[in-house]
Amino acid sequence: MLSNELTKSGRQEACLKELQSSYKEIYNCFKKQKNKIFFTEKDFEESPDYEYIDNVTNSHVDYAETRDNWKLFPLYYHGGVKVQQTKHYQKLYSILDSFPNIASACIIVVKPHTQIGRHNDLEPGWRAHITLDSGGPDTGLIYEDNGKKIEHSFTDGSLNIMQPKLNYHSGWNKNSKERVNLVIDFYNGRHANEMEIKKYVKEYNEVFYGLDNMHDFYEAKKIFGSQYIQTFAEFLEGDLKYAS
């Protein structure tokens, strides 16, 4: 048994199956939403010379590998926080509201002709990728789990579960079109107890310097648009952040 397997017939498995079966509807809602605001790596720069030390994902890969290659569209945070207007994602939010031990959900868009080297991330717990649009046949993920090397091809509607902190991984999109994935971070119910879940939520919040802060930073980007030029690091140094 791999450590990324879920409890069979559990609520998390049921939610992921619902999301899989609804992936076309979710993607259509995403495409129809106008004036979308994304996070990019520039939002998380820590130095003006673009030395890339991503204080959110801690990917530890060369800046040249990730520069302008991805953008992130936040959807949902722990505690039932719906980042986008409910009218755009009614089916998605109804599923996420019933997803046990969820930390966050987002859509990640990876640009064409992208290669990301072997790395691990800071986020604890488990991560599910559901592919909304593969962009073509040559895109995927390679990671290590309990000594086993696993290669997953991102095909439309496919599901993969891995641990971004423990499973060192690399990815690519060699297609000529963008790849679009729904990403859900959560604590696996197979391993859950109340103490472990509280620890997970605390550690996950610490990675993002508080999800409340991340949410407010995003709201500022939505309100002020291109006029808002602060990075997340600069936002955290200001007066609007929540006390840690």
Salt bridges, closest charged atoms under 4 A:
GLU18 OE2 - ARG11 NH2 3.13
ASP43 OD1 - LYS221 NZ 3.12
ASP97 OD2 - LYS82 NZ 3.02
ASP121 OD1 - HIS119 NE2 3.52
ASP121 OD2 - ARG127 NH1 3.32
ASP121 OD2 - HIS169 NE2 3.32
GLU123 OE2 - ARG127 NH2 3.24
GLU144 OE2 - ARG118 NE 2.96
ASP185 OD1 - ARG127 NE 2.73
GLU194 OE2 - LYS198 NZ 3.53
GLU206 OE2 - LYS202 NZ 2.55
GLU219 OE2 - HIS215 NE2 3.61
GLU219 OE2 - LYS222 NZ 3.06
